[in-house]
């Protein structure tokens, strides 16, 4: 019985690593960086438009942010061992200043796959500087992150205003209530 459990865990780990390895090859053969950047920027525009339309007060919060990192699609998949991967654009003053990838590996009870959009609003200059000055940044370790949602009163909830970074996770239906991003690694894409 123990051997079967260990073999299942090993097979799951290999599958998750293979999944992330395939996702990590973000530059397909023949794709030009400018084409990839255009795709990311178009997705980021659509994601922000959807966020502002679905979440009252999100546009006002974005106006107070020092920078906004938008991942139009973050793919999650796993069987016992899972992972996620996505590419996004960092916007400061309404224009893109860099491209980033996000990834994480998880272990636990999980089966399936999903896609979501992730928007990180850097509310302090220090939090934004930590992202841009380092090769890697980890949510929850490098800055306090509050995952926000809309409460019954129709207002944004989930932050007491002290978080250096506010995050929104969106599915096709709207904001995800049980989303977590602690431990998510974010790295600048160097073409």
Buried (B, 14 or more C-beta within 10 A) or exposed (E): EEEEEEEEBEEBBEBBBEBBEEBEEBBEEEEEEEEBBEBBBEBBBEBBEBBBEBBEEBEEBBEEBBBBBBBBBBBBBBBBBBBBBBBBBBBBEEEBEBBBBBBBBBEEEBEEEEBBBBBBBBBBEEBBEBBBEEEEBBBEBBBBBBBBBBEEEEEBEBBEEEBBBBBBBBEEEEBBEEBBBEEBBBBBBEE
